[in-house]
Amino acid sequence: HWETDTRFYYARIGVDLFGEIVLDRCWGGKHSRRGGLKSTPYQKLEQAERALRRLSKLRLSHGYRQMPIQS
């Protein structure tokens, strides 16, 4: 997940109820109710992983910091 001082962005690769590989994304403001969700299906895990890497690169280029994974 990535954050700025005022925004957050989460992404994860998973499997939906139909068994498809999906890249789920959630974003919004830390101090507002504005935000959104998006789920994109992929045929292969490698495609979803490539999309997640591109997404990470984009978030970092927009000033977000990558946050450690919390268990």
Secondary structure, DSSP 8 states (H G I E B T S, - for coil): -EE-SSEEEEEEEEE-TTS-EEEEEEEEETTSS-EEEEEEEESSHHHHHHHHHHHHHHHHHTT-EE-----
